[in-house]
Amino acid sequence: MPFRLSSRAAAFLRESIRSVDELETILLLHRDASRWWNAEQIAEALGMKPTITARALEALAGRNLLDVRVGESLAYCCSPVHDHLFEALHEVALDPAAARELVMVSSPTVSRML
C-alpha cells in the first residue's frame, strides 16, 4: 500500500507518534504554532475526552515536540526541539489522511477512544 508521505515524514510518524490521538493533537497545535492551548480546549476542538488529550499532550511534550507553559493550568504549543522535526511535521500536515493511515498501520493495537 503506497503512502503519499516522504520518507522523512513517514520516519517522523513511526518514531514520534504512537496513536491517532497524538497525531490529531499535534496536527491541531501545528495549524497555529503560536497559539497556546490547554488540554480542555484541545479536547473540545477534537471531540476527545480530556483525559485522553492530557495523555497525548504529556507524551508529545515528553518527545520534545511541544513547549509547555506552567500557569493556572498547563498550556501547550507546537514547538519541536529540532528543525528537522518541524519540517517533517509540516510535511505530515500536508497529507493528514496518509499520516493517519500510517499511524494506524504502525500501531494496529492503538485505537482512538472518544
DALIN-V220959 format. One record per pair of residues at least 12 apart in sequence whose C-alpha atoms are under 8 Angstrom apart, sorted by sequence separation. I is the first residue (numbers start at 1). GAP is how many residues later the second one is. If there is no record, write none. Layout:
I | GAP
I | GAP
This chain:
66 | 12
67 | 12
40 | 13
65 | 13
66 | 13
67 | 13
28 | 14
39 | 14
65 | 14
66 | 14
39 | 15
64 | 15
65 | 15
66 | 15
64 | 16
65 | 16
25 | 17
64 | 17
39 | 18
57 | 19
65 | 20
25 | 21
24 | 22
25 | 28
21 | 31
25 | 31
21 | 32
25 | 32
22 | 34
26 | 34
21 | 35
22 | 35
38 | 35
39 | 35
38 | 36
39 | 36
22 | 37
38 | 37
22 | 38
37 | 38
38 | 38
36 | 39
37 | 39
36 | 40
37 | 40
36 | 41
35 | 42
17 | 43
34 | 43
16 | 44
33 | 44
34 | 44
33 | 45
33 | 46
16 | 47
30 | 47
29 | 48
30 | 48
29 | 49
26 | 52
30 | 59
30 | 60
52 | 61
30 | 63
49 | 64
48 | 65
49 | 65
27 | 66
48 | 66
47 | 67
12 | 73
12 | 76
23 | 76
12 | 77
23 | 77
9 | 79
8 | 80
9 | 80
20 | 80
23 | 80
9 | 82
10 | 82
9 | 83
20 | 83
19 | 84
20 | 84
6 | 85
18 | 85
19 | 85
5 | 86
13 | 86
17 | 86
5 | 87
19 | 88
10 | 89
13 | 89
14 | 89
18 | 89
5 | 90
13 | 90
20 | 90
4 | 91
19 | 91
20 | 91
21 | 91
10 | 92
14 | 92
18 | 92
19 | 92
20 | 92
5 | 93
19 | 93
4 | 94
5 | 94
3 | 95
3 | 99
